[in-house]
Amino acid sequence: MQDPAVMTEIGAGASRRVYPTVPVGYEQFRQMAWTASQRLTNDKPNGVISIPALRQALRQVPPATFNQHLVRLERNGLVYLIPPEDPESISDDERHLALDHPAGDLRAFLLWMGPRTRPASFWD
């Protein structure tokens, strides 16, 4: 039996939207995030991705799950979570969609650390 979708709100004010969310495991999130990141970096040669843009691309993932898995990707050495250069200069919407990092600061961008994104096989 599948879990029913839960509704979640993304954004604030006029840009607020409500989307259905579904449970997502870590491996599934990793693949979804990599695929979405590839789409988002098509026009960005440096590979840095906005966390709010990735959150929007993966809006079906519950916010708490998104945050948990993104921090786990960093702990596993797959991504580098980057704070904004000037946290005071980002808008309230961007701040709401960025990641409150366990270190106590805000992270607004991510960079994938290497090309290896597929699950490890027996021979790895």
PyRosetta script that sets phi, psi and omega in degrees:
from pyrosetta import init, pose_from_sequence

init()
pose = pose_from_sequence("MQDPAVMTEIGAGASRRVYPTVPVGYEQFRQMAWTASQRLTNDKPNGVISIPALRQALRQVPPATFNQHLVRLERNGLVYLIPPEDPESISDDERHLALDHPAGDLRAFLLWMGPRTRPASFWD")
pose.set_psi(1, 129.7)
pose.set_omega(1, 180.0)
pose.set_phi(2, -86.0)
pose.set_psi(2, 147.3)
pose.set_omega(2, 176.3)
pose.set_phi(3, -70.6)
pose.set_psi(3, 139.5)
pose.set_omega(3, 177.8)
pose.set_phi(4, -69.4)
pose.set_psi(4, 152.6)
pose.set_omega(4, 178.5)
pose.set_phi(5, -68.3)
pose.set_psi(5, 149.3)
pose.set_omega(5, 177.3)
pose.set_phi(6, -115.5)
pose.set_psi(6, 145.7)
pose.set_omega(6, 179.8)
pose.set_phi(7, -88.9)
pose.set_psi(7, 142.7)
pose.set_omega(7, 177.3)
pose.set_phi(8, -136.3)
pose.set_psi(8, 151.2)
pose.set_omega(8, 178.5)
pose.set_phi(9, -103.4)
pose.set_psi(9, 136.9)
pose.set_omega(9, 176.4)
pose.set_phi(10, -126.8)
pose.set_psi(10, 133.1)
pose.set_omega(10, 179.5)
pose.set_phi(11, 93.7)
pose.set_psi(11, 179.8)
pose.set_omega(11, -179.9)
pose.set_phi(12, -142.5)
pose.set_psi(12, 157.5)
pose.set_omega(12, 177.2)
pose.set_phi(13, 63.3)
pose.set_psi(13, -135.3)
pose.set_omega(13, -176.9)
pose.set_phi(14, -68.3)
pose.set_psi(14, -23.7)
pose.set_omega(14, -178.5)
pose.set_phi(15, -90.2)
pose.set_psi(15, 6.5)
pose.set_omega(15, -178.8)
pose.set_phi(16, -68.9)
pose.set_psi(16, 132.0)
pose.set_omega(16, 178.2)
pose.set_phi(17, -133.5)
pose.set_psi(17, 152.2)
pose.set_omega(17, 177.5)
pose.set_phi(18, -115.4)
pose.set_psi(18, 129.3)
pose.set_omega(18, -177.3)
pose.set_phi(19, -131.4)
pose.set_psi(19, 151.2)
pose.set_omega(19, 172.5)
pose.set_phi(20, -74.9)
pose.set_psi(20, 143.6)
pose.set_omega(20, 177.7)
pose.set_phi(21, -121.0)
pose.set_psi(21, 153.7)
pose.set_omega(21, -180.0)
pose.set_phi(22, -132.8)
pose.set_psi(22, 151.5)
pose.set_omega(22, 177.5)
pose.set_phi(23, -62.7)
pose.set_psi(23, 138.5)
pose.set_omega(23, -178.3)
pose.set_phi(24, -136.6)
pose.set_psi(24, 128.0)
pose.set_omega(24, 176.0)
pose.set_phi(25, -80.0)
pose.set_psi(25, 168.5)
pose.set_omega(25, -176.3)
pose.set_phi(26, -60.4)
pose.set_psi(26, -49.4)
pose.set_omega(26, -178.0)
pose.set_phi(27, -62.5)
pose.set_psi(27, -41.4)
pose.set_omega(27, 177.9)
pose.set_phi(28, -64.1)
pose.set_psi(28, -42.8)
pose.set_omega(28, 178.3)
pose.set_phi(29, -61.3)
pose.set_psi(29, -43.8)
pose.set_omega(29, -179.1)
pose.set_phi(30, -57.5)
pose.set_psi(30, -45.4)
pose.set_omega(30, 179.1)
pose.set_phi(31, -67.4)
pose.set_psi(31, -43.2)
pose.set_omega(31, 179.2)
pose.set_phi(32, -62.7)
pose.set_psi(32, -43.2)
pose.set_omega(32, -179.0)
pose.set_phi(33, -66.0)
pose.set_psi(33, -40.2)
pose.set_omega(33, 178.8)
pose.set_phi(34, -63.5)
pose.set_psi(34, -46.7)
pose.set_omega(34, -179.3)
pose.set_phi(35, -62.4)
pose.set_psi(35, -46.7)
pose.set_omega(35, 178.8)
pose.set_phi(36, -63.5)
pose.set_psi(36, -38.5)
pose.set_omega(36, 178.9)
pose.set_phi(37, -63.3)
pose.set_psi(37, -38.7)
pose.set_omega(37, 178.3)
pose.set_phi(38, -62.8)
pose.set_psi(38, -40.0)
pose.set_omega(38, 177.5)
pose.set_phi(39, -66.7)
pose.set_psi(39, -40.0)
pose.set_omega(39, -176.9)
pose.set_phi(40, -72.4)
pose.set_psi(40, -25.4)
pose.set_omega(40, -177.0)
pose.set_phi(41, -95.2)
pose.set_psi(41, 5.1)
pose.set_omega(41, 179.7)
pose.set_phi(42, -54.3)
pose.set_psi(42, -34.9)
pose.set_omega(42, -178.7)
pose.set_phi(43, -106.5)
pose.set_psi(43, 10.5)
pose.set_omega(43, -179.3)
pose.set_phi(44, -121.5)
pose.set_psi(44, 105.0)
pose.set_omega(44, -175.3)
pose.set_phi(45, -67.8)
pose.set_psi(45, -22.8)
pose.set_omega(45, -177.0)
pose.set_phi(46, -83.4)
pose.set_psi(46, -12.1)
pose.set_omega(46, 176.5)
pose.set_phi(47, 80.7)
pose.set_psi(47, 2.1)
pose.set_omega(47, 178.8)
pose.set_phi(48, -78.7)
pose.set_psi(48, 130.9)
pose.set_omega(48, -174.9)
pose.set_phi(49, -117.9)
pose.set_psi(49, 137.4)
pose.set_omega(49, 176.0)
pose.set_phi(50, -72.7)
pose.set_psi(50, 127.9)
pose.set_omega(50, 177.1)
pose.set_phi(51, -62.2)
pose.set_psi(51, -41.8)
pose.set_omega(51, 175.4)
pose.set_phi(52, -58.6)
pose.set_psi(52, -37.5)
pose.set_omega(52, 178.4)
pose.set_phi(53, -67.2)
pose.set_psi(53, -40.3)
pose.set_omega(53, 177.7)
pose.set_phi(54, -66.7)
pose.set_psi(54, -39.9)
pose.set_omega(54, 177.7)
pose.set_phi(55, -61.1)
pose.set_psi(55, -41.4)
pose.set_omega(55, 177.5)
pose.set_phi(56, -64.2)
pose.set_psi(56, -41.2)
pose.set_omega(56, -179.8)
pose.set_phi(57, -66.6)
pose.set_psi(57, -28.9)
pose.set_omega(57, -179.8)
pose.set_phi(58, -111.4)
pose.set_psi(58, 39.5)
pose.set_omega(58, -175.0)
pose.set_phi(59, -63.1)
pose.set_psi(59, -14.9)
pose.set_omega(59, 177.0)
pose.set_phi(60, -76.9)
pose.set_psi(60, -10.9)
pose.set_omega(60, 178.2)
pose.set_phi(61, -87.6)
pose.set_psi(61, 128.4)
pose.set_omega(61, 178.4)
pose.set_phi(62, -57.2)
pose.set_psi(62, 141.2)
pose.set_omega(62, -176.8)
pose.set_phi(63, -53.9)
pose.set_psi(63, -43.1)
pose.set_omega(63, 179.9)
pose.set_phi(64, -64.2)
pose.set_psi(64, -39.3)
pose.set_omega(64, 178.6)
pose.set_phi(65, -67.3)
pose.set_psi(65, -43.4)
pose.set_omega(65, 176.9)
pose.set_phi(66, -55.0)
pose.set_psi(66, -50.8)
pose.set_omega(66, -178.8)
pose.set_phi(67, -61.2)
pose.set_psi(67, -47.0)
pose.set_omega(67, -178.3)
pose.set_phi(68, -60.3)
pose.set_psi(68, -48.0)
pose.set_omega(68, -177.5)
pose.set_phi(69, -70.2)
pose.set_psi(69, -34.5)
pose.set_omega(69, 178.4)
pose.set_phi(70, -65.5)
pose.set_psi(70, -42.4)
pose.set_omega(70, 176.9)
pose.set_phi(71, -65.1)
pose.set_psi(71, -37.5)
pose.set_omega(71, 178.0)
pose.set_phi(72, -66.0)
pose.set_psi(72, -38.1)
pose.set_omega(72, 175.0)
pose.set_phi(73, -58.8)
pose.set_psi(73, -40.3)
pose.set_omega(73, 178.6)
pose.set_phi(74, -67.0)
pose.set_psi(74, -45.3)
pose.set_omega(74, -179.6)
pose.set_phi(75, -63.0)
pose.set_psi(75, -30.1)
pose.set_omega(75, 178.4)
pose.set_phi(76, -84.3)
pose.set_psi(76, 1.1)
pose.set_omega(76, 176.1)
pose.set_phi(77, 78.9)
pose.set_psi(77, 17.1)
pose.set_omega(77, -178.4)
pose.set_phi(78, -90.2)
pose.set_psi(78, -28.3)
pose.set_omega(78, 178.4)
pose.set_phi(79, -134.5)
pose.set_psi(79, 158.9)
pose.set_omega(79, 171.7)
pose.set_phi(80, -114.1)
pose.set_psi(80, 121.3)
pose.set_omega(80, 179.6)
pose.set_phi(81, -92.5)
pose.set_psi(81, 123.5)
pose.set_omega(81, -169.7)
pose.set_phi(82, -109.4)
pose.set_psi(82, 129.2)
pose.set_omega(82, 175.9)
pose.set_phi(83, -74.2)
pose.set_psi(83, 157.0)
pose.set_omega(83, 175.5)
pose.set_phi(84, -67.7)
pose.set_psi(84, 150.1)
pose.set_omega(84, -179.5)
pose.set_phi(85, -60.2)
pose.set_psi(85, -42.5)
pose.set_omega(85, 177.7)
pose.set_phi(86, -131.9)
pose.set_psi(86, 97.8)
pose.set_omega(86, -176.9)
pose.set_phi(87, -57.9)
pose.set_psi(87, -26.5)
pose.set_omega(87, -179.2)
pose.set_phi(88, -75.2)
pose.set_psi(88, -17.0)
pose.set_omega(88, -175.6)
pose.set_phi(89, -87.9)
pose.set_psi(89, -10.0)
pose.set_omega(89, -178.2)
pose.set_phi(90, -86.4)
pose.set_psi(90, 150.0)
pose.set_omega(90, -177.1)
pose.set_phi(91, -71.7)
pose.set_psi(91, 165.2)
pose.set_omega(91, 178.0)
pose.set_phi(92, -62.3)
pose.set_psi(92, -38.5)
pose.set_omega(92, 177.7)
pose.set_phi(93, -63.0)
pose.set_psi(93, -45.2)
pose.set_omega(93, 178.7)
pose.set_phi(94, -64.4)
pose.set_psi(94, -39.8)
pose.set_omega(94, 179.1)
pose.set_phi(95, -63.4)
pose.set_psi(95, -41.4)
pose.set_omega(95, 179.5)
pose.set_phi(96, -64.8)
pose.set_psi(96, -35.2)
pose.set_omega(96, -177.3)
pose.set_phi(97, -90.5)
pose.set_psi(97, -11.6)
pose.set_omega(97, 176.8)
pose.set_phi(98, -74.0)
pose.set_psi(98, -177.1)
pose.set_omega(98, -175.8)
pose.set_phi(99, -107.8)
pose.set_psi(99, 123.8)
pose.set_omega(99, 170.4)
pose.set_phi(100, -79.3)
pose.set_psi(100, 106.2)
pose.set_omega(100, -174.0)
pose.set_phi(101, -76.5)
pose.set_psi(101, 146.9)
pose.set_omega(101, 177.3)
pose.set_phi(102, -58.5)
pose.set_psi(102, -21.2)
pose.set_omega(102, 177.4)
pose.set_phi(103, -70.9)
pose.set_psi(103, -10.9)
pose.set_omega(103, 176.5)
pose.set_phi(104, 104.1)
pose.set_psi(104, -2.7)
pose.set_omega(104, 178.5)
pose.set_phi(105, -114.3)
pose.set_psi(105, 178.1)
pose.set_omega(105, -178.3)
pose.set_phi(106, -96.1)
pose.set_psi(106, 139.0)
pose.set_omega(106, 175.0)
pose.set_phi(107, -119.3)
pose.set_psi(107, 128.2)
pose.set_omega(107, -174.2)
pose.set_phi(108, -115.7)
pose.set_psi(108, -12.7)
pose.set_omega(108, -176.6)
pose.set_phi(109, -137.9)
pose.set_psi(109, 159.8)
pose.set_omega(109, 173.4)
pose.set_phi(110, -139.2)
pose.set_psi(110, 154.4)
pose.set_omega(110, 177.9)
pose.set_phi(111, -134.6)
pose.set_psi(111, 125.1)
pose.set_omega(111, 176.4)
pose.set_phi(112, -71.2)
pose.set_psi(112, 135.3)
pose.set_omega(112, -172.8)
pose.set_phi(113, -84.0)
pose.set_psi(113, -18.9)
pose.set_omega(113, -179.3)
pose.set_phi(114, -163.6)
pose.set_psi(114, 170.5)
pose.set_omega(114, -177.0)
pose.set_phi(115, -75.8)
pose.set_psi(115, -13.0)
pose.set_omega(115, -175.4)
pose.set_phi(116, -79.4)
pose.set_psi(116, 109.2)
pose.set_omega(116, -178.9)
pose.set_phi(117, -129.9)
pose.set_psi(117, -4.8)
pose.set_omega(117, 179.8)
pose.set_phi(118, -83.1)
pose.set_psi(118, 154.9)
pose.set_omega(118, 178.1)
pose.set_phi(119, -61.9)
pose.set_psi(119, 146.5)
pose.set_omega(119, 179.0)
pose.set_phi(120, -64.1)
pose.set_psi(120, 138.3)
pose.set_omega(120, 177.1)
pose.set_phi(121, -97.5)
pose.set_psi(121, 178.1)
pose.set_omega(121, -178.9)
pose.set_phi(122, -58.9)
pose.set_psi(122, -35.6)
pose.set_omega(122, -173.6)
pose.set_phi(123, -88.0)
pose.set_psi(123, -4.8)
pose.set_omega(123, -179.7)
pose.set_phi(124, -74.6)
pose.dump_pdb("model.pdb")
